[in-house]
């Protein structure tokens, strides 16, 4: 499976999202822009005022920046986990007809989700420049942070994808867990309003540390805590190795079950 084929799959995946619509691929740019406008101009005004009543202080666009920096990272993570988990089911017809490497097949999802994230983040950056929010040299670390986060997401999804072939409930359970995971991560709310005991539990959440790292760089202009990021990166590598080992051991069974 060549890089050109993976890129072609990613391109087709982006086209298929809005297949049949008049604007086609333009929706890949329109939808992120609409989402940024909603988060920045509407949703943040409601939730920002709500959270201020709990003692969280925000400037005019403070909550918008807080919310968008977290939700863009979460969307990239959750979409990657969910779609990679489903990949063997979604591509069962292709797998049955073409001799394609199963260990490389999910990479096209990583590419297409990265494109969507890049477009969304470009609009977010434009919004920050428009309101005069300062950017710092720490932003140079954001691509590395994205790679570490997506390594964890891809590895988790890849491992789950192998199990989902043999256990159908894994696919549905993953969707449920991601919904719960979203609310167990301080994305729309601030940690200050959470009781101290629950705060300690939140720190066991991997996405807590990734989201905190995004906000440390974007909002606080400082280096995030590297220890949890290092642990999560090592965990991502371990899950990827486990997934690759399993798929090589079970590839024939996977093709039979699919």
N, C-alpha and C positions, 0 to 999 in steps of 0.2 A: 504494500500500500504506500504509494508515493506521496510526498508533500503536496504535489499538484492535485492529486485526487482528494486529499483531505480538504484543501482550500476550495475545491470545486463543490464538495459536499457542504461546506460552510456557506458558500455563496448561494447554493440551492436552498439551504435551510432558511436563509434570510428571505429569499424570494417566496418560499412556501408559506411564510407567516401571514402574508397578505395576498396570497394567490386569489385571483378573481376580482380584486378591488381595482378601481379606476386609477388610483395613484400608485399602486404596486409598492415597489421598494421605498418610495418616498415616505411611507408610513414608518419606516425604521428611524427616520429623523423627526417626523411630526409627533409621534407618540412620546418620545423622551422629552421633547420641548413642551408638550402639553402637561406632562407630569411635573416638570420643573416649575411651570407657571402655577399649577394647582398647589403644589407644596409651598411655593414661595409666597404667593399672594392670597390664597384662600385658607387652606388647611392650617397654616402656621398661625394665622391671626386668631383662629378659634382655639387651637390647642395651646398656643403661646399664652393667651389670656387665662386659660384654664390652669395651666401649670404655675403661672405667676401667683394665683390664689393659694398655691401650696408653698409659696416661698421661693420659687425659682425665678430669678430675675433675668430678663432678656432685653436686649436693645430692640429697635424696631424690626430688624431682620435677623436678630440673634437666633431665634428659634428656627427660622427658615434654614439657616446655615447648619444648625445642630441637627435638624431633622433630615435634610437632604444628604448631608455627609454620611449619615448612618444608613439611610434607606437605599442609597445607590450601592453601597457596599453589600448590604443584605440581599438586594435583588440579584446581584451578580452571583453571590454565594448560593442562594436558595434555588435559583433557576438552574445553575450548574449541577447541583446535587440531584434535584428532581429529574432533570432531563437525562443525565448520565445513567441514573438508576433505571430509567425506562428504555434506554437505547436499544437493547437487544430485542425487546418486544416491538418497539416502533419500527425497527429495521429487519423484522423477521423475514419479510419477503425477499429482501436483498441478500440476507445471509443464506437463505435457502437456494438462491439462484447463482450467486457469485462466490468464488473462493476468495474471501476477504479476511484480512487479519482482524480478529476480534479484539486483540489487545490495543490496536490503534484506531479502531472505528470511532470510539467516543470523542476523539480529539477534535472532530469538526464542531462539536457542541461547544467546546472550550473556545474555539476561534469565533464562532458566531456570537456567543455571549460576551466575549471581549469587545467585539465591534459595537454591540448595543451599549455596553458600559462606557466605551470611549466616547460615543456620541452623546450619551447622557451627561458624562462628566464634562465634556466640552461646553455644553449648554450651561451647566452649573458654574463652570469657570467664568463664562461670559456674564452670568448673573452677578457673581462676586465682583468682577471688574466694573460692572455697571453701577453697583451701589458703593463702590470705592473701598471694598474690603481688601486689606493688604495681603499680598501673596509673599511667601518667603522662600528662601533657598531650600528649606526642609521639604518642599514639594517634590524635589528631585528624588526623594525616597519613596514617593507614592507608587511608582511602577514596581518597585521591589516588594512593597507591602501587598500590592495587588497579586503579584505572582505567588507570594507565600500563602495568601488567603485562598487563591484559586487552586493551588496545589492541594491544600487540605480539602477543599470542596470536591475537586475532581477525584481524589483518592478515595474519599468517603463514598461518593456516588459510584465509582468503579467497583469497589468492594460490594456494595449493595446490589449492583447490577448482576453480579455473578449469582448471588443468593436469590435474587428475584426470579431467575429462570426456573429454579426448582421450587421456590416458595412464592406463590402468587400474591400472598398477602403483603409481602415486603414492599411492593410498589405502592399499594394503598396506604400502608402504615407509614411509609416515608412522607407522603403528602400530609397526613395528619400530624406527624411529629414536627414537620417544618412549620405548620401553622402555629402549633404550641410554642415552638422554638422562637418564633418571631416575637411573641409577647413575653417570653422569658429573657429577651435581650433588650436593654435600654436603648430603643430606637426612637419611639415616639414619646417616651417619658424620660425623666432625668433620674439619676441614681439617688439624688438628694431626697426624693420623696419616698424612697423605699426604706423600710425599717432595717436597722443595722444587721439583724440576724439574716434577713433575706438577701441583703447585700453580699454577705459572705457566701451564700449559696450561688448568687449570680456569678461570682468569680470562678466557679467551676464550669461555667458556660464558655466554650471556645470562642463563640462569636462576640462575647462581651469584650474579650481582649483585642480582637480584630477591629471591632467598631471603635473601641477606646483609642486604638492606635491611629485610625483614620482621623479622629477628632483631635488627637494630640498634635498631629502634623498640620491639619488644615486650620483649626481654630486657635490652638494654643501656640503654634509655631515652635514646637519642641520635639525632641526625640521621644518616641513612645518607650514603654518598658520593654526591653528586648528579651528578658528571660521567658515570659510566657509565649512570645512569638517564636523563640527558638524551640521551645518544647512542642508547640503546635506544628511547627515545620517538620521536626523529627517524627512526630506522630503521623503527619501526612505522608512522609517518605515510607514509614513502616507500613501504613495501610496500602500504599501503592504497590510495594513489594509483595505484600500478602495477596493483593488482588491479581497481580501478574502471575504469581505462583499458582494460584487457584485456577486461573483461566487456562494455563498451560496443562494443568493436570486434568481439567474437566472439559476441555474444548470439544472433544467428540460428543460427550454427553450433552453439552450446551446446544450443539447443533441439532442433536436428535430431539431434545425437548422443545426447541424453538420450532 
